[in-house]
Amino acid sequence: MAAPAESPARQEEDPGPGLVDWRTALDVGARLVDAAEDGLLADAVRQAQDRMPAFRNRAYPLSPLPLFVHAEAATCVARQLEPYVRLLSKVARLYLDDAGVRRWYGLPPAADLLIAAEAHGDGPERTEIGVCRLDGYLEQDSGRLRILENNADAPAGTLFTPRIHAVVRSVLDTAGITVPPHALRAAPRDDALLDAVRPALTAARREGRTPVLAVLQPDGAANRESVLMAGAFQAQGIDAFVADPREVTPAGGRARVGRRTLDACWNKVNTVGWQRLVQDDPGLVARWARILRETDLRHVNSFLARYVAESKLTLALVQEPAFATLFEEDERRLAALLLPWSRRAEPAGGLPEQLMARQHEYVLKEPYDIRGDGVTIGRAVSREAWAEAVGRAVKEGGVAQRYVPPAAYPVVRTDTDPRVVAMPVSFDTYVIRGTVAFHGSKASLQPRVNIFQGGQKLSVHVTTDSTGGEGLR
């Protein structure tokens, strides 16, 4: 098999190397180092962490240097990523309408039962991607944004990402370090969660009653973000609480938890966790199928989104030659621009041999995973471990993806020397109801840039400096 070619296609709005505002980053970074040497920065960090709202589930060191991004480039990114989410929604429609697409995914019967129950209506909302996080890297050599995966099931950080921006901004203010204003379009808002659930609560508001929303997490498994999400919704006048999905029942055309009647739910059970619940409780699927068919409950992050749009197989489907006729030319061009080469790991066609011959060029991914546990990076593992991963991917229908080396960015430390460490970073985008809401970033020296793999979060600050972005044209 010939080496998979990376499409050279570029679009006029490709932000290229102009995404990071290096001028502001280096200037603010230098001032932060001066503040650290004077002992001011560590005190500012401690004060901010003590008085600001919680912004993390897992402890990690706070870097007070935001990832600075040019507004012009961020606007270009939004003009690419919003159509990409619409493309994911189209894939969801294709799954419902095309038997060949369904066979290709090969989802278990339980998943199809839930999808069919939820998508029984005819409206566009049946395939809506209500909330998702597009995880990407800025490619090391070109600076181009590459989307590595889509988290549409229960994207972590939807509440905490705006909060980390506020905490970092508080540190900068305390240290007396000014930065350019944040661009309004992508300014992180602590109440952005409400945008995702607003349509689901319209009927209750119209009827003059307090909307009721459940944040779904199994008993004993709720993390800090889940609990605080309920509090954030309560602050917006919603009767919100954390509930175990096994407690939800249908009754009289409404979904209920105990005596509470639900208008909507935000399902924080990730796809892997939901599959485990289904295995442990065979009656759960039938009960939830009834809830979805027989009640007016609005499921913000649907099963179609989590089982199809969430699947890493979708990265391959939109590039698969066999399905090319299902997509318009501009959709194929967009996929080539944003996505690294991705294919389903099939035994035929020479792909396994190619993966073994050029191990350092590839990554293998399970269709669903959490915390990076289902990702195997060829250049980061032994030959034996890679051969085992290739065999497993071929047997279980994993995804092979071209490795994207991430660009590095300075991370400022207040507790160790050296004060500044260049770390590979991600560039992640939260899209709520089809619109870019805000950006986030992760930094790590580990092969997988993930909070649960030794990483940390960075604030993302979109600068309004009109002199930036020279590399856009």
Secondary structure as a PSIPRED ss2 file (coil, helix, strand):
# PSIPRED VFORMAT (PSIPRED V4.0)

   1 M C   1.000  0.000  0.000
   2 A C   1.000  0.000  0.000
   3 A C   1.000  0.000  0.000
   4 P C   1.000  0.000  0.000
   5 A C   1.000  0.000  0.000
   6 E C   1.000  0.000  0.000
   7 S C   1.000  0.000  0.000
   8 P C   1.000  0.000  0.000
   9 A C   1.000  0.000  0.000
  10 R C   1.000  0.000  0.000
  11 Q C   1.000  0.000  0.000
  12 E C   1.000  0.000  0.000
  13 E C   1.000  0.000  0.000
  14 D C   1.000  0.000  0.000
  15 P C   1.000  0.000  0.000
  16 G H   0.000  1.000  0.000
  17 P H   0.000  1.000  0.000
  18 G H   0.000  1.000  0.000
  19 L C   1.000  0.000  0.000
  20 V E   0.000  0.000  1.000
  21 D C   1.000  0.000  0.000
  22 W H   0.000  1.000  0.000
  23 R H   0.000  1.000  0.000
  24 T H   0.000  1.000  0.000
  25 A H   0.000  1.000  0.000
  26 L H   0.000  1.000  0.000
  27 D H   0.000  1.000  0.000
  28 V H   0.000  1.000  0.000
  29 G H   0.000  1.000  0.000
  30 A H   0.000  1.000  0.000
  31 R H   0.000  1.000  0.000
  32 L H   0.000  1.000  0.000
  33 V H   0.000  1.000  0.000
  34 D H   0.000  1.000  0.000
  35 A H   0.000  1.000  0.000
  36 A H   0.000  1.000  0.000
  37 E H   0.000  1.000  0.000
  38 D C   1.000  0.000  0.000
  39 G C   1.000  0.000  0.000
  40 L H   0.000  1.000  0.000
  41 L H   0.000  1.000  0.000
  42 A H   0.000  1.000  0.000
  43 D H   0.000  1.000  0.000
  44 A H   0.000  1.000  0.000
  45 V H   0.000  1.000  0.000
  46 R H   0.000  1.000  0.000
  47 Q H   0.000  1.000  0.000
  48 A H   0.000  1.000  0.000
  49 Q H   0.000  1.000  0.000
  50 D H   0.000  1.000  0.000
  51 R H   0.000  1.000  0.000
  52 M C   1.000  0.000  0.000
  53 P C   1.000  0.000  0.000
  54 A C   1.000  0.000  0.000
  55 F C   1.000  0.000  0.000
  56 R C   1.000  0.000  0.000
  57 N C   1.000  0.000  0.000
  58 R C   1.000  0.000  0.000
  59 A C   1.000  0.000  0.000
  60 Y C   1.000  0.000  0.000
  61 P C   1.000  0.000  0.000
  62 L C   1.000  0.000  0.000
  63 S C   1.000  0.000  0.000
  64 P C   1.000  0.000  0.000
  65 L C   1.000  0.000  0.000
  66 P C   1.000  0.000  0.000
  67 L E   0.000  0.000  1.000
  68 F E   0.000  0.000  1.000
  69 V E   0.000  0.000  1.000
  70 H E   0.000  0.000  1.000
  71 A H   0.000  1.000  0.000
  72 E H   0.000  1.000  0.000
  73 A H   0.000  1.000  0.000
  74 A H   0.000  1.000  0.000
  75 T H   0.000  1.000  0.000
  76 C H   0.000  1.000  0.000
  77 V H   0.000  1.000  0.000
  78 A H   0.000  1.000  0.000
  79 R H   0.000  1.000  0.000
  80 Q H   0.000  1.000  0.000
  81 L H   0.000  1.000  0.000
  82 E H   0.000  1.000  0.000
  83 P H   0.000  1.000  0.000
  84 Y H   0.000  1.000  0.000
  85 V H   0.000  1.000  0.000
  86 R H   0.000  1.000  0.000
  87 L H   0.000  1.000  0.000
  88 L H   0.000  1.000  0.000
  89 S H   0.000  1.000  0.000
  90 K H   0.000  1.000  0.000
  91 V H   0.000  1.000  0.000
  92 A H   0.000  1.000  0.000
  93 R H   0.000  1.000  0.000
  94 L H   0.000  1.000  0.000
  95 Y H   0.000  1.000  0.000
  96 L H   0.000  1.000  0.000
  97 D H   0.000  1.000  0.000
  98 D C   1.000  0.000  0.000
  99 A H   0.000  1.000  0.000
 100 G H   0.000  1.000  0.000
 101 V H   0.000  1.000  0.000
 102 R H   0.000  1.000  0.000
 103 R H   0.000  1.000  0.000
 104 W H   0.000  1.000  0.000
 105 Y H   0.000  1.000  0.000
 106 G C   1.000  0.000  0.000
 107 L C   1.000  0.000  0.000
 108 P C   1.000  0.000  0.000
 109 P H   0.000  1.000  0.000
 110 A H   0.000  1.000  0.000
 111 A H   0.000  1.000  0.000
 112 D H   0.000  1.000  0.000
 113 L H   0.000  1.000  0.000
 114 L H   0.000  1.000  0.000
 115 I H   0.000  1.000  0.000
 116 A H   0.000  1.000  0.000
 117 A H   0.000  1.000  0.000
 118 E H   0.000  1.000  0.000
 119 A C   1.000  0.000  0.000
 120 H C   1.000  0.000  0.000
 121 G C   1.000  0.000  0.000
 122 D C   1.000  0.000  0.000
 123 G C   1.000  0.000  0.000
 124 P H   0.000  1.000  0.000
 125 E H   0.000  1.000  0.000
 126 R H   0.000  1.000  0.000
 127 T H   0.000  1.000  0.000
 128 E C   1.000  0.000  0.000
 129 I C   1.000  0.000  0.000
 130 G C   1.000  0.000  0.000
 131 V E   0.000  0.000  1.000
 132 C E   0.000  0.000  1.000
 133 R E   0.000  0.000  1.000
 134 L E   0.000  0.000  1.000
 135 D E   0.000  0.000  1.000
 136 G E   0.000  0.000  1.000
 137 Y E   0.000  0.000  1.000
 138 L E   0.000  0.000  1.000
 139 E E   0.000  0.000  1.000
 140 Q C   1.000  0.000  0.000
 141 D C   1.000  0.000  0.000
 142 S C   1.000  0.000  0.000
 143 G C   1.000  0.000  0.000
 144 R C   1.000  0.000  0.000
 145 L E   0.000  0.000  1.000
 146 R E   0.000  0.000  1.000
 147 I E   0.000  0.000  1.000
 148 L E   0.000  0.000  1.000
 149 E E   0.000  0.000  1.000
 150 N E   0.000  0.000  1.000
 151 N E   0.000  0.000  1.000
 152 A C   1.000  0.000  0.000
 153 D C   1.000  0.000  0.000
 154 A C   1.000  0.000  0.000
 155 P C   1.000  0.000  0.000
 156 A C   1.000  0.000  0.000
 157 G C   1.000  0.000  0.000
 158 T C   1.000  0.000  0.000
 159 L C   1.000  0.000  0.000
 160 F H   0.000  1.000  0.000
 161 T H   0.000  1.000  0.000
 162 P H   0.000  1.000  0.000
 163 R H   0.000  1.000  0.000
 164 I H   0.000  1.000  0.000
 165 H H   0.000  1.000  0.000
 166 A H   0.000  1.000  0.000
 167 V H   0.000  1.000  0.000
 168 V H   0.000  1.000  0.000
 169 R H   0.000  1.000  0.000
 170 S H   0.000  1.000  0.000
 171 V H   0.000  1.000  0.000
 172 L H   0.000  1.000  0.000
 173 D H   0.000  1.000  0.000
 174 T H   0.000  1.000  0.000
 175 A C   1.000  0.000  0.000
 176 G C   1.000  0.000  0.000
 177 I C   1.000  0.000  0.000
 178 T C   1.000  0.000  0.000
 179 V C   1.000  0.000  0.000
 180 P C   1.000  0.000  0.000
 181 P C   1.000  0.000  0.000
 182 H E   0.000  0.000  1.000
 183 A C   1.000  0.000  0.000
 184 L C   1.000  0.000  0.000
 185 R C   1.000  0.000  0.000
 186 A C   1.000  0.000  0.000
 187 A C   1.000  0.000  0.000
 188 P C   1.000  0.000  0.000
 189 R C   1.000  0.000  0.000
 190 D C   1.000  0.000  0.000
 191 D C   1.000  0.000  0.000
 192 A C   1.000  0.000  0.000
 193 L H   0.000  1.000  0.000
 194 L H   0.000  1.000  0.000
 195 D H   0.000  1.000  0.000
 196 A H   0.000  1.000  0.000
 197 V H   0.000  1.000  0.000
 198 R H   0.000  1.000  0.000
 199 P H   0.000  1.000  0.000
 200 A H   0.000  1.000  0.000
 201 L H   0.000  1.000  0.000
 202 T H   0.000  1.000  0.000
 203 A H   0.000  1.000  0.000
 204 A H   0.000  1.000  0.000
 205 R H   0.000  1.000  0.000
 206 R H   0.000  1.000  0.000
 207 E C   1.000  0.000  0.000
 208 G C   1.000  0.000  0.000
 209 R C   1.000  0.000  0.000
 210 T C   1.000  0.000  0.000
 211 P C   1.000  0.000  0.000
 212 V E   0.000  0.000  1.000
 213 L E   0.000  0.000  1.000
 214 A E   0.000  0.000  1.000
 215 V E   0.000  0.000  1.000
 216 L E   0.000  0.000  1.000
 217 Q C   1.000  0.000  0.000
 218 P C   1.000  0.000  0.000
 219 D C   1.000  0.000  0.000
 220 G C   1.000  0.000  0.000
 221 A C   1.000  0.000  0.000
 222 A C   1.000  0.000  0.000
 223 N C   1.000  0.000  0.000
 224 R H   0.000  1.000  0.000
 225 E H   0.000  1.000  0.000
 226 S H   0.000  1.000  0.000
 227 V H   0.000  1.000  0.000
 228 L H   0.000  1.000  0.000
 229 M H   0.000  1.000  0.000
 230 A H   0.000  1.000  0.000
 231 G H   0.000  1.000  0.000
 232 A H   0.000  1.000  0.000
 233 F H   0.000  1.000  0.000
 234 Q H   0.000  1.000  0.000
 235 A H   0.000  1.000  0.000
 236 Q C   1.000  0.000  0.000
 237 G C   1.000  0.000  0.000
 238 I C   1.000  0.000  0.000
 239 D E   0.000  0.000  1.000
 240 A E   0.000  0.000  1.000
 241 F E   0.000  0.000  1.000
 242 V E   0.000  0.000  1.000
 243 A E   0.000  0.000  1.000
 244 D C   1.000  0.000  0.000
 245 P H   0.000  1.000  0.000
 246 R H   0.000  1.000  0.000
 247 E H   0.000  1.000  0.000
 248 V E   0.000  0.000  1.000
 249 T E   0.000  0.000  1.000
 250 P E   0.000  0.000  1.000
 251 A E   0.000  0.000  1.000
 252 G C   1.000  0.000  0.000
 253 G C   1.000  0.000  0.000
 254 R E   0.000  0.000  1.000
 255 A E   0.000  0.000  1.000
 256 R E   0.000  0.000  1.000
 257 V E   0.000  0.000  1.000
 258 G C   1.000  0.000  0.000
 259 R C   1.000  0.000  0.000
 260 R E   0.000  0.000  1.000
 261 T E   0.000  0.000  1.000
 262 L E   0.000  0.000  1.000
 263 D C   1.000  0.000  0.000
 264 A E   0.000  0.000  1.000
 265 C E   0.000  0.000  1.000
 266 W E   0.000  0.000  1.000
 267 N E   0.000  0.000  1.000
 268 K C   1.000  0.000  0.000
 269 V C   1.000  0.000  0.000
 270 N C   1.000  0.000  0.000
 271 T H   0.000  1.000  0.000
 272 V H   0.000  1.000  0.000
 273 G H   0.000  1.000  0.000
 274 W H   0.000  1.000  0.000
 275 Q H   0.000  1.000  0.000
 276 R H   0.000  1.000  0.000
 277 L H   0.000  1.000  0.000
 278 V H   0.000  1.000  0.000
 279 Q H   0.000  1.000  0.000
 280 D H   0.000  1.000  0.000
 281 D C   1.000  0.000  0.000
 282 P C   1.000  0.000  0.000
 283 G H   0.000  1.000  0.000
 284 L H   0.000  1.000  0.000
 285 V H   0.000  1.000  0.000
 286 A H   0.000  1.000  0.000
 287 R H   0.000  1.000  0.000
 288 W H   0.000  1.000  0.000
 289 A H   0.000  1.000  0.000
 290 R H   0.000  1.000  0.000
 291 I H   0.000  1.000  0.000
 292 L H   0.000  1.000  0.000
 293 R H   0.000  1.000  0.000
 294 E H   0.000  1.000  0.000
 295 T C   1.000  0.000  0.000
 296 D C   1.000  0.000  0.000
 297 L C   1.000  0.000  0.000
 298 R E   0.000  0.000  1.000
 299 H E   0.000  0.000  1.000
 300 V C   1.000  0.000  0.000
 301 N C   1.000  0.000  0.000
 302 S C   1.000  0.000  0.000
 303 F H   0.000  1.000  0.000
 304 L H   0.000  1.000  0.000
 305 A H   0.000  1.000  0.000
 306 R H   0.000  1.000  0.000
 307 Y H   0.000  1.000  0.000
 308 V H   0.000  1.000  0.000
 309 A H   0.000  1.000  0.000
 310 E C   1.000  0.000  0.000
 311 S C   1.000  0.000  0.000
 312 K C   1.000  0.000  0.000
 313 L H   0.000  1.000  0.000
 314 T H   0.000  1.000  0.000
 315 L H   0.000  1.000  0.000
 316 A H   0.000  1.000  0.000
 317 L H   0.000  1.000  0.000
 318 V C   1.000  0.000  0.000
 319 Q C   1.000  0.000  0.000
 320 E C   1.000  0.000  0.000
 321 P H   0.000  1.000  0.000
 322 A H   0.000  1.000  0.000
 323 F H   0.000  1.000  0.000
 324 A H   0.000  1.000  0.000
 325 T H   0.000  1.000  0.000
 326 L H   0.000  1.000  0.000
 327 F C   1.000  0.000  0.000
 328 E C   1.000  0.000  0.000
 329 E H   0.000  1.000  0.000
 330 D H   0.000  1.000  0.000
 331 E H   0.000  1.000  0.000
 332 R H   0.000  1.000  0.000
 333 R H   0.000  1.000  0.000
 334 L H   0.000  1.000  0.000
 335 A H   0.000  1.000  0.000
 336 A H   0.000  1.000  0.000
 337 L H   0.000  1.000  0.000
 338 L H   0.000  1.000  0.000
 339 L C   1.000  0.000  0.000
 340 P C   1.000  0.000  0.000
 341 W C   1.000  0.000  0.000
 342 S E   0.000  0.000  1.000
 343 R E   0.000  0.000  1.000
 344 R E   0.000  0.000  1.000
 345 A C   1.000  0.000  0.000
 346 E C   1.000  0.000  0.000
 347 P C   1.000  0.000  0.000
 348 A C   1.000  0.000  0.000
 349 G C   1.000  0.000  0.000
 350 G C   1.000  0.000  0.000
 351 L H   0.000  1.000  0.000
 352 P H   0.000  1.000  0.000
 353 E H   0.000  1.000  0.000
 354 Q H   0.000  1.000  0.000
 355 L H   0.000  1.000  0.000
 356 M H   0.000  1.000  0.000
 357 A H   0.000  1.000  0.000
 358 R C   1.000  0.000  0.000
 359 Q H   0.000  1.000  0.000
 360 H H   0.000  1.000  0.000
 361 E H   0.000  1.000  0.000
 362 Y E   0.000  0.000  1.000
 363 V E   0.000  0.000  1.000
 364 L E   0.000  0.000  1.000
 365 K E   0.000  0.000  1.000
 366 E C   1.000  0.000  0.000
 367 P C   1.000  0.000  0.000
 368 Y C   1.000  0.000  0.000
 369 D C   1.000  0.000  0.000
 370 I C   1.000  0.000  0.000
 371 R C   1.000  0.000  0.000
 372 G C   1.000  0.000  0.000
 373 D C   1.000  0.000  0.000
 374 G C   1.000  0.000  0.000
 375 V E   0.000  0.000  1.000
 376 T E   0.000  0.000  1.000
 377 I E   0.000  0.000  1.000
 378 G H   0.000  1.000  0.000
 379 R H   0.000  1.000  0.000
 380 A H   0.000  1.000  0.000
 381 V C   1.000  0.000  0.000
 382 S C   1.000  0.000  0.000
 383 R H   0.000  1.000  0.000
 384 E H   0.000  1.000  0.000
 385 A H   0.000  1.000  0.000
 386 W H   0.000  1.000  0.000
 387 A H   0.000  1.000  0.000
 388 E H   0.000  1.000  0.000
 389 A H   0.000  1.000  0.000
 390 V H   0.000  1.000  0.000
 391 G H   0.000  1.000  0.000
 392 R H   0.000  1.000  0.000
 393 A H   0.000  1.000  0.000
 394 V H   0.000  1.000  0.000
 395 K H   0.000  1.000  0.000
 396 E H   0.000  1.000  0.000
 397 G C   1.000  0.000  0.000
 398 G C   1.000  0.000  0.000
 399 V E   0.000  0.000  1.000
 400 A E   0.000  0.000  1.000
 401 Q E   0.000  0.000  1.000
 402 R E   0.000  0.000  1.000
 403 Y C   1.000  0.000  0.000
 404 V C   1.000  0.000  0.000
 405 P C   1.000  0.000  0.000
 406 P E   0.000  0.000  1.000
 407 A C   1.000  0.000  0.000
 408 A E   0.000  0.000  1.000
 409 Y E   0.000  0.000  1.000
 410 P E   0.000  0.000  1.000
 411 V E   0.000  0.000  1.000
 412 V E   0.000  0.000  1.000
 413 R C   1.000  0.000  0.000
 414 T C   1.000  0.000  0.000
 415 D C   1.000  0.000  0.000
 416 T C   1.000  0.000  0.000
 417 D C   1.000  0.000  0.000
 418 P C   1.000  0.000  0.000
 419 R C   1.000  0.000  0.000
 420 V E   0.000  0.000  1.000
 421 V E   0.000  0.000  1.000
 422 A E   0.000  0.000  1.000
 423 M E   0.000  0.000  1.000
 424 P E   0.000  0.000  1.000
 425 V E   0.000  0.000  1.000
 426 S E   0.000  0.000  1.000
 427 F C   1.000  0.000  0.000
 428 D E   0.000  0.000  1.000
 429 T E   0.000  0.000  1.000
 430 Y E   0.000  0.000  1.000
 431 V E   0.000  0.000  1.000
 432 I E   0.000  0.000  1.000
 433 R C   1.000  0.000  0.000
 434 G C   1.000  0.000  0.000
 435 T E   0.000  0.000  1.000
 436 V E   0.000  0.000  1.000
 437 A E   0.000  0.000  1.000
 438 F E   0.000  0.000  1.000
 439 H E   0.000  0.000  1.000
 440 G E   0.000  0.000  1.000
 441 S E   0.000  0.000  1.000
 442 K E   0.000  0.000  1.000
 443 A E   0.000  0.000  1.000
 444 S C   1.000  0.000  0.000
 445 L C   1.000  0.000  0.000
 446 Q C   1.000  0.000  0.000
 447 P C   1.000  0.000  0.000
 448 R C   1.000  0.000  0.000
 449 V C   1.000  0.000  0.000
 450 N C   1.000  0.000  0.000
 451 I H   0.000  1.000  0.000
 452 F H   0.000  1.000  0.000
 453 Q H   0.000  1.000  0.000
 454 G C   1.000  0.000  0.000
 455 G C   1.000  0.000  0.000
 456 Q E   0.000  0.000  1.000
 457 K E   0.000  0.000  1.000
 458 L E   0.000  0.000  1.000
 459 S C   1.000  0.000  0.000
 460 V E   0.000  0.000  1.000
 461 H E   0.000  0.000  1.000
 462 V E   0.000  0.000  1.000
 463 T E   0.000  0.000  1.000
 464 T C   1.000  0.000  0.000
 465 D C   1.000  0.000  0.000
 466 S C   1.000  0.000  0.000
 467 T C   1.000  0.000  0.000
 468 G C   1.000  0.000  0.000
 469 G C   1.000  0.000  0.000
 470 E H   0.000  1.000  0.000
 471 G H   0.000  1.000  0.000
 472 L H   0.000  1.000  0.000
 473 R C   1.000  0.000  0.000
